[in-house]
């Protein structure tokens, strides 16, 4: 296994691929879905199936308003579950699909269908999937629940759960995609063959996962939580994973492979380019790799890869990544890192809603805690649940009686924060993938 020498210091966001997105075109339409039925009929309502067809054709379809150009917005207006009776039409141009909230708006594939396909053979589009639950997608012999082509894709405030694929990503597969996951829960997704229990990404561009939980996913291959691989195309792949919890995922579930499968995370480089992981304020622990020898329970690196600590991480078992994440409590990078012989307890509770709309692993109130107030989340307004402190407009709660990490700002490590259950107002949509403030097509008239 070859590793590029680890970099020093924080990665500058400017060096991560900027997406350069355009503002909302004046011609984009809001298409309102007015039924939970998966219908294609003249029946007085606009179904999700019909709305996608209207957006694709830039024309009215049955009772759905006409799409009027790239970046139409399909808005689910009724709480409840859409049970798919067949695969939905594939999106053919930039679009937003926005629900009423995870757990309130659900698309269910009934264990037999790919839920959403985002122009899988095309490139250069922009897609936003927000405030939804996507569940029970795929099934044996099927692909992932969400399948994306070479585009810019933002998935925000969403649940991707209980989907099955025969290979390459139970919940999400993306190829040469600028991918951002923000406040997302991926859980109980399964790949019955190849890589990436939760996510499979093969890309030459950029990936960011923030304020998210990846828990309880499994694969017979590599990357129980997710597998990300660079290509030999445009350049190095930069992967930024911050304020997230990657826990209790499983790789090589049938122990058919011999070594280093990456129970939580597997990262691979291209033939001539590298894949570079930047990990900050995150928990990667209690994952398993059933390899008979040389197991990599939490994190595995293959080929041309590097991993850089941005500090304030908890890594339960550093087997095979001892150089990138040396053991210590804390180590020189400010991380709490265990070994196979001396595992680090991530000190989090079982999954529970904890006041939000999607389950999280809350920090356990133990003393002294390696999670509570031991992190750093400068300028972050909320945790995964959308909760912050109204007095400051920030996530940081600073629990009384806990000794802080003097190098941090009293944020908790991972995706969830112990503290008052105060839901802050929705922030402006100023997300271009790396927080540089470019509007992502859609302005604030989206509810």
C-alpha positions as CSV (number, residue, x, y, z in Angstrom):
1,X,0.0,0.0,0.0
2,X,1.5,3.4,-1.1
3,X,0.5,6.6,0.8
4,X,1.4,10.1,-0.3
5,X,3.1,11.9,2.5
6,X,0.6,13.6,4.8
7,X,0.1,17.3,4.5
8,X,0.5,19.7,7.3
9,X,-2.0,22.3,8.5
10,X,-5.6,22.8,7.6
11,X,-6.6,22.4,3.9
12,X,-7.6,25.8,2.5
13,X,-11.1,25.7,1.1
14,X,-9.8,27.7,-1.9
15,X,-7.6,24.8,-2.9
16,X,-10.7,22.5,-3.0
17,X,-12.5,22.6,-6.3
18,X,-14.8,25.6,-6.4
19,X,-18.0,24.8,-8.2
20,X,-18.7,28.2,-9.7
21,X,-22.5,27.9,-9.9
22,X,-24.8,30.4,-11.6
23,X,-27.8,32.2,-10.0
24,X,-31.3,31.0,-10.6
25,X,-32.4,31.5,-14.2
26,X,-35.4,33.8,-14.5
27,X,-37.3,31.1,-16.5
28,X,-37.2,28.4,-13.8
29,X,-40.5,27.1,-12.6
30,X,-42.0,25.8,-9.3
31,X,-43.8,22.6,-10.0
32,X,-46.1,21.5,-7.1
33,X,-46.7,17.9,-6.4
34,X,-50.3,17.6,-5.1
35,X,-50.7,13.9,-4.5
36,X,-49.0,11.0,-2.8
37,X,-50.2,8.6,-5.5
38,X,-47.6,7.3,-8.0
39,X,-49.8,8.0,-11.0
40,X,-49.5,9.0,-14.6
41,X,-53.1,10.0,-15.5
42,X,-55.4,12.9,-16.0
43,X,-56.9,12.8,-12.5
44,X,-56.9,16.3,-11.2
45,X,-53.5,16.1,-9.4
46,X,-49.8,16.4,-10.2
47,X,-47.8,13.4,-9.1
48,X,-44.0,13.3,-8.6
49,X,-43.7,11.1,-11.7
50,X,-45.6,13.6,-13.8
51,X,-43.7,16.6,-12.3
52,X,-40.4,15.1,-13.4
53,X,-41.7,14.6,-16.9
54,X,-42.9,18.2,-16.9
55,X,-39.6,19.5,-15.8
56,X,-37.7,17.4,-18.3
57,X,-39.9,18.5,-21.2
58,X,-40.2,22.1,-20.2
59,X,-43.9,21.7,-20.9
60,X,-47.0,21.0,-18.9
61,X,-47.8,17.3,-18.4
62,X,-51.3,16.2,-17.3
63,X,-52.1,18.5,-14.4
64,X,-48.5,19.5,-13.7
65,X,-47.3,23.0,-14.5
66,X,-44.8,23.4,-17.3
67,X,-41.1,23.3,-16.6
68,X,-39.5,26.4,-18.1
69,X,-35.8,25.6,-18.3
70,X,-32.9,24.3,-16.3
71,X,-33.2,24.4,-12.5
72,X,-37.0,23.9,-12.2
73,X,-38.0,23.2,-8.6
74,X,-40.3,20.3,-7.8
75,X,-41.9,20.8,-4.4
76,X,-43.7,18.1,-2.4
77,X,-46.7,19.8,-0.8
78,X,-48.3,16.9,1.2
79,X,-46.9,15.0,4.2
80,X,-46.7,11.3,3.7
81,X,-45.2,8.5,1.6
82,X,-45.0,8.1,-2.1
83,X,-44.9,4.3,-2.8
84,X,-43.3,3.8,-6.2
85,X,-44.8,1.2,-8.5
86,X,-42.0,1.4,-11.0
87,X,-38.8,3.4,-11.5
88,X,-39.4,7.2,-11.7
89,X,-38.3,8.9,-14.9
90,X,-34.7,10.0,-15.0
91,X,-34.0,13.7,-14.5
92,X,-32.6,15.0,-17.7
93,X,-31.6,18.6,-16.7
94,X,-30.8,20.6,-13.6
95,X,-33.5,20.5,-10.9
96,X,-34.3,20.8,-7.2
97,X,-36.5,18.3,-5.5
98,X,-37.6,19.6,-2.1
99,X,-39.9,17.9,0.5
100,X,-41.4,19.0,3.8
101,X,-38.7,17.4,5.9
102,X,-37.1,14.0,6.5
103,X,-39.7,11.7,8.0
104,X,-42.5,14.0,6.7
105,X,-41.9,13.6,2.9
106,X,-40.8,10.0,2.0
107,X,-40.2,8.3,-1.3
108,X,-40.3,4.5,-0.8
109,X,-39.1,2.1,-3.5
110,X,-40.7,-1.0,-1.9
111,X,-37.4,-2.8,-2.1
112,X,-37.6,-3.1,-5.9
113,X,-36.7,0.3,-7.5
114,X,-34.1,2.9,-7.9
115,X,-35.6,5.9,-6.3
116,X,-34.0,8.8,-8.1
117,X,-31.7,9.0,-11.2
118,X,-30.0,12.2,-12.0
119,X,-29.1,12.3,-15.7
120,X,-26.9,9.2,-15.2
121,X,-25.4,9.4,-18.7
122,X,-24.9,13.2,-18.8
123,X,-22.6,15.8,-17.3
124,X,-22.6,19.4,-16.1
125,X,-26.0,19.7,-14.5
126,X,-26.8,20.8,-11.0
127,X,-29.2,18.9,-8.7
128,X,-30.4,19.6,-5.2
129,X,-32.3,16.9,-3.1
130,X,-33.5,18.3,0.2
131,X,-35.9,17.6,3.1
132,X,-36.7,14.1,2.1
133,X,-36.5,10.5,3.2
134,X,-35.4,8.1,0.5
135,X,-35.9,4.5,1.7
136,X,-36.4,0.9,0.6
137,X,-34.7,1.4,-2.8
138,X,-33.0,-1.2,-5.0
139,X,-33.4,-4.8,-4.1
140,X,-31.3,-7.8,-5.2
141,X,-29.9,-7.2,-8.7
142,X,-30.7,-3.5,-8.6
143,X,-28.6,-0.3,-8.4
144,X,-28.5,2.3,-5.6
145,X,-31.4,4.3,-4.3
146,X,-29.9,7.5,-5.7
147,X,-27.9,7.3,-8.9
148,X,-26.0,10.4,-10.2
149,X,-24.0,11.2,-13.2
150,X,-21.1,13.7,-13.7
151,X,-22.8,16.6,-12.1
152,X,-22.9,19.0,-9.1
153,X,-25.2,17.3,-6.5
154,X,-26.2,18.7,-3.1
155,X,-28.2,16.4,-0.7
156,X,-29.3,18.3,2.4
157,X,-31.5,17.6,5.4
158,X,-32.2,14.1,4.1
159,X,-32.4,10.4,5.2
160,X,-31.2,7.7,2.9
161,X,-32.0,4.4,4.6
162,X,-32.7,0.7,4.2
163,X,-31.8,0.4,0.5
164,X,-30.1,-2.6,-1.1
165,X,-27.9,-2.8,-4.2
166,X,-26.0,-5.7,-5.8
167,X,-22.9,-3.5,-6.1
168,X,-21.5,0.0,-5.7
169,X,-23.5,1.9,-3.2
170,X,-26.7,0.9,-1.4
171,X,-27.9,4.4,-0.9
172,X,-26.0,6.5,-3.4
173,X,-23.7,6.0,-6.4
174,X,-22.1,9.0,-8.1
175,X,-19.6,9.0,-11.0
176,X,-17.3,12.1,-11.5
177,X,-19.6,14.1,-9.3
178,X,-19.1,17.2,-7.2
179,X,-20.9,15.9,-4.2
180,X,-22.0,17.6,-1.0
181,X,-23.9,15.9,1.8
182,X,-25.1,18.2,4.5
183,X,-27.1,17.1,7.5
184,X,-27.7,13.7,6.1
185,X,-28.4,10.3,7.8
186,X,-27.4,7.2,5.9
187,X,-28.3,4.0,7.7
188,X,-29.0,0.3,7.2
189,X,-28.1,0.3,3.5
190,X,-26.6,-2.8,2.1
191,X,-24.5,-3.9,-0.9
192,X,-24.7,-7.6,-1.5
193,X,-21.6,-7.8,-3.7
194,X,-19.1,-5.1,-4.3
195,X,-18.0,-1.8,-2.7
196,X,-19.7,0.9,-0.6
197,X,-22.4,-0.1,1.7
198,X,-23.8,3.4,2.0
199,X,-22.1,5.4,-0.7
200,X,-20.0,4.6,-3.8
201,X,-18.2,7.5,-5.4
202,X,-15.8,7.3,-8.3
203,X,-14.7,10.8,-9.0
204,X,-12.0,13.1,-10.2
205,X,-13.5,16.3,-8.6
206,X,-14.5,16.9,-5.0
207,X,-16.6,15.5,-2.2
208,X,-17.7,17.1,1.1
209,X,-19.7,15.4,3.9
210,X,-20.6,17.6,6.8
211,X,-22.8,17.4,9.9
212,X,-23.9,13.9,8.9
213,X,-24.3,10.4,10.4
214,X,-23.3,7.2,8.5
215,X,-24.4,4.3,10.7
216,X,-25.2,0.6,10.3
217,X,-24.5,0.2,6.6
218,X,-22.8,-3.0,5.3
219,X,-21.1,-4.5,2.2
220,X,-19.5,-7.8,1.2
221,X,-16.7,-5.7,-0.3
222,X,-14.9,-2.5,0.7
223,X,-16.2,0.5,2.6
224,X,-19.0,-0.4,4.9
225,X,-20.0,3.2,5.4
226,X,-18.7,4.5,2.1
227,X,-16.1,3.9,-0.6
228,X,-14.6,6.8,-2.5
229,X,-12.1,6.3,-5.3
230,X,-10.2,8.8,-7.4
231,X,-9.7,8.5,-11.2
232,X,-6.9,9.2,-13.6
233,X,-8.7,12.1,-15.2
234,X,-8.5,15.8,-14.2
235,X,-6.5,15.7,-11.0
236,X,-6.5,14.8,-7.4
237,X,-9.7,14.1,-5.5
238,X,-10.2,16.2,-2.4
239,X,-12.5,14.7,0.3
240,X,-13.5,16.9,3.2
241,X,-15.3,15.1,6.0
242,X,-16.2,17.3,9.0
243,X,-18.5,17.3,12.0
244,X,-19.8,13.8,11.2
245,X,-20.2,10.5,12.9
246,X,-19.2,7.3,11.0
247,X,-20.1,4.4,13.3
248,X,-21.1,0.7,13.4
249,X,-20.7,0.1,9.7
250,X,-19.5,-3.3,8.4
251,X,-17.2,-4.3,5.5
252,X,-16.3,-7.8,4.1
253,X,-19.4,-9.1,5.9
254,X,-18.9,-12.7,4.8
255,X,-15.1,-12.6,5.4
256,X,-14.4,-13.7,1.8
257,X,-11.6,-11.2,1.3
258,X,-8.3,-11.4,3.2
259,X,-7.3,-7.9,4.2
260,X,-8.0,-4.1,4.7
261,X,-11.5,-3.6,3.5
262,X,-12.4,-0.5,5.5
263,X,-15.4,-1.1,7.8
264,X,-16.2,2.6,8.1
265,X,-14.4,4.3,5.3
266,X,-12.4,3.1,2.3
267,X,-10.5,5.6,0.1
268,X,-8.6,4.7,-3.1
269,X,-6.5,6.8,-5.5
270,X,-6.4,6.7,-9.3
271,X,-3.6,5.2,-11.3
272,X,-1.7,8.6,-11.6
273,X,-3.7,10.9,-9.2
274,X,-4.3,10.8,-5.5
275,X,-7.4,10.8,-3.3
276,X,-6.9,13.1,-0.3
277,X,-9.0,12.8,2.9
278,X,-9.2,15.8,5.2
279,X,-10.9,14.7,8.5
280,X,-12.0,17.1,11.2
281,X,-14.2,17.1,14.3
282,X,-15.5,13.7,13.4
283,X,-16.0,10.3,15.0
284,X,-14.9,7.2,13.1
285,X,-15.3,4.2,15.5
286,X,-17.0,0.9,16.2
287,X,-16.9,-0.1,12.6
288,X,-15.9,-3.7,11.7
289,X,-13.9,-5.4,8.9
290,X,-14.3,-9.2,8.9
291,X,-11.0,-9.8,7.0
292,X,-9.2,-12.8,8.5
293,X,-5.9,-10.9,8.6
294,X,-4.8,-7.3,8.3
295,X,-8.3,-5.9,9.0
296,X,-9.0,-2.2,8.8
297,X,-12.1,-1.7,10.9
298,X,-12.5,2.0,10.7
299,X,-10.4,3.4,7.8
300,X,-8.6,1.8,4.9
301,X,-6.4,3.6,2.3
302,X,-5.5,2.1,-1.0
303,X,-3.1,3.1,-3.8
304,X,-2.4,6.8,-4.3
305,X,-4.0,8.2,-1.2
306,X,-3.4,10.5,1.7
307,X,-5.2,11.3,4.9
308,X,-4.8,14.5,6.9
309,X,-6.1,15.2,10.3
310,X,-7.7,18.6,10.8
311,X,-7.8,17.8,14.5
312,X,-10.5,17.1,17.0
313,X,-11.3,13.6,15.7
314,X,-12.0,10.3,17.5
315,X,-10.7,7.2,15.7
316,X,-11.5,4.0,17.5
317,X,-9.0,1.7,15.8
318,X,-6.1,3.0,13.7
319,X,-5.1,-0.4,12.3
320,X,-3.4,0.1,8.9
321,X,-3.5,3.9,9.3
322,X,-1.1,4.3,12.2
323,X,1.0,6.8,10.3
324,X,-1.9,9.1,9.3
325,X,-3.6,8.7,12.7
326,X,-1.1,7.9,15.4
327,X,-2.5,6.6,18.7
328,X,-2.9,8.9,21.7
329,X,-5.5,10.5,24.0
330,X,-4.9,13.0,22.6
331,X,-2.1,12.5,20.0
332,X,0.0,15.3,18.6
333,X,-2.7,16.3,16.1
334,X,-5.3,16.7,18.9
335,X,-7.1,13.5,18.0
336,X,-8.2,10.7,20.3
337,X,-7.0,7.6,18.5
338,X,-7.1,3.9,19.6
339,X,-5.4,0.8,18.4
340,X,-6.6,-2.8,17.9
341,X,-5.2,-3.7,21.3
342,X,-6.6,-0.6,23.0
343,X,-9.8,0.6,21.3
344,X,-11.2,4.1,21.9
345,X,-14.8,4.2,23.1
346,X,-16.6,6.8,21.0
347,X,-18.9,7.6,23.9
348,X,-22.1,8.0,22.0
349,X,-25.6,6.8,22.6
350,X,-27.7,4.4,20.4
351,X,-29.5,6.0,17.5
352,X,-32.5,8.1,18.6
353,X,-34.4,11.1,17.3
354,X,-33.3,13.3,20.2
355,X,-35.7,16.1,19.3
356,X,-34.9,16.2,15.6
357,X,-36.4,14.7,12.5
358,X,-33.7,12.1,11.8
359,X,-31.9,9.9,14.3
360,X,-28.4,10.8,15.6
361,X,-25.9,9.2,18.0
362,X,-25.9,11.8,20.9
363,X,-22.8,12.1,23.1
364,X,-23.0,10.1,26.3
365,X,-22.9,12.2,29.4
366,X,-19.8,10.6,31.0
367,X,-17.0,12.2,32.9
368,X,-14.4,12.9,31.7
369,X,-15.8,12.9,28.2
370,X,-13.7,12.7,25.0
371,X,-16.7,14.0,23.0
372,X,-18.4,16.8,24.9
373,X,-16.9,20.3,24.4
374,X,-13.7,18.7,23.0
375,X,-14.2,19.8,19.4
376,X,-13.9,22.8,17.1
377,X,-16.7,24.1,14.8
378,X,-15.9,27.7,14.1
379,X,-18.8,29.7,12.7
380,X,-21.1,26.6,12.4
381,X,-24.7,27.5,13.1
382,X,-26.2,24.1,14.0
383,X,-25.6,20.4,14.5
384,X,-27.1,17.7,12.2
385,X,-30.6,18.2,13.7
386,X,-30.5,21.9,12.9
387,X,-30.2,22.8,16.6
388,X,-28.0,25.7,17.8
389,X,-27.9,28.2,20.6
390,X,-30.3,31.1,20.0
391,X,-28.3,33.6,22.0
392,X,-25.2,33.2,19.8
393,X,-26.7,31.8,16.6
394,X,-24.1,29.0,16.7
395,X,-23.9,25.3,17.4
396,X,-21.6,25.7,20.4
397,X,-23.2,25.0,23.8
398,X,-20.2,24.6,26.2
399,X,-21.8,22.2,28.7
400,X,-21.2,23.3,32.3
401,X,-18.7,21.3,34.4
402,X,-16.9,19.8,31.4
403,X,-13.2,20.6,30.9
404,X,-12.8,21.9,27.3
405,X,-10.1,21.2,24.8
406,X,-8.1,24.5,25.1
407,X,-7.3,24.4,21.4
408,X,-10.9,24.2,20.4
409,X,-14.1,26.2,20.8
410,X,-16.2,23.9,23.1
411,X,-18.1,22.3,20.2
412,X,-18.8,18.6,20.7
413,X,-17.0,16.1,18.4
414,X,-19.2,14.4,15.8
415,X,-22.6,15.3,14.2
416,X,-24.7,16.0,17.3
417,X,-24.4,18.5,20.1
418,X,-25.6,18.1,23.7
419,X,-27.5,21.2,24.7
420,X,-30.8,23.0,24.4
421,X,-33.2,21.8,21.8
422,X,-33.4,25.1,19.9
423,X,-34.1,25.0,16.2
424,X,-32.5,27.9,14.6
425,X,-34.0,29.6,11.5
426,X,-33.0,28.1,8.2
427,X,-29.7,29.7,7.0
428,X,-29.5,31.2,3.5
429,X,-28.7,28.7,0.8
430,X,-25.1,29.9,0.3
431,X,-23.6,26.5,-0.5
432,X,-21.4,25.9,-3.4
433,X,-19.9,22.8,-1.9
434,X,-17.2,24.4,0.0
435,X,-18.9,27.3,1.8
436,X,-17.4,30.1,-0.4
437,X,-20.8,31.8,-0.7
438,X,-22.0,31.2,-4.2
439,X,-25.7,30.7,-4.6
440,X,-26.6,27.2,-5.6
441,X,-29.0,28.1,-8.4
442,X,-32.1,28.4,-6.1
443,X,-32.9,31.5,-4.1
444,X,-34.9,31.9,-0.9
445,X,-38.4,31.5,-2.4
446,X,-38.1,27.8,-2.0
447,X,-39.9,26.9,1.2
